[in-house]
């Protein structure tokens, strides 16, 4: 017996809900574990806005300041920016760990469970959760870890897809 349009629409709604709710729940769970640190405001020196620690370092190295008082302000702002960089990196690492772990759990559940609608939603939601985790933390990962993460992911997807297709036959 074929499914009605309404049944298919309900199935699609469930899959879409899981696809979006799983990664969002992982992200907001990570926010609870490690709240995003507030960004420091820009410093205006010689009519220029300075936003990054590297810019402040350049200003200090090139001696672009006008007085010892301005140098002290630059050094204090550099300390604030370096602390912020350390905290934001910790924040993104927590986000990465939570999103990837959640994604892997739901991806595995989607491959193991028997309910087709849940399987699809869990696989998509888990995949998007992993993607969001990597998106946030990608720039902080060493190149070797980026490569091996992608390689392992590719092998897992091909292997699990093959096993899923073979197990249906």
JODAMO-V389264 format. One record per backbone hydrogen bond with DSSP energy under -0.5 kcal/mol. CO is the residue of the C=O (numbers start at 1). NH is the residue of the N-H. If there is no record, write none. Layout:
# JODAMO-V389264
co: {CO CO}
nh: {NH NH}
This chain:
# JODAMO-V389264
co: {4 5 6 7 8 9 10 11 12 13 14 15 16 17 18 19 20 21 22 23 24 25 26 27 28 29 30 43 43 45 48 49 50 52 53 54 55 56 57 58 59 60 67 68 69 70 71 72 73 74 75 76 77 78 79 80 81 82 83 84 85 86 87 88 89 90 91 92 93 94 95 96 97 98 99 100 101 102 103 104 105 106 107 108 109 114 115 116 117 118 119 120 121 122 123 124 125 126 127 128 129 130 131 132 133 134 137 137 138 142 143 144 145 146 147 148 149 150 151 152 153 154 155 156 157 158 159 160 161 162 163 164 165 165 166}
nh: {8 9 10 11 12 13 14 15 16 17 18 19 20 21 22 23 24 25 26 27 28 29 30 31 32 33 34 45 50 48 45 51 43 56 57 58 59 60 61 62 64 63 71 72 73 74 75 76 77 78 79 80 81 82 83 84 85 86 87 88 89 90 91 92 93 94 95 96 97 98 99 100 101 102 103 104 105 106 107 108 109 110 111 112 113 116 119 120 121 122 123 124 125 126 127 128 129 130 131 132 133 134 135 136 137 138 140 141 141 146 147 148 149 150 151 152 153 154 155 156 157 158 159 160 161 162 163 164 165 166 167 168 168 169 169}
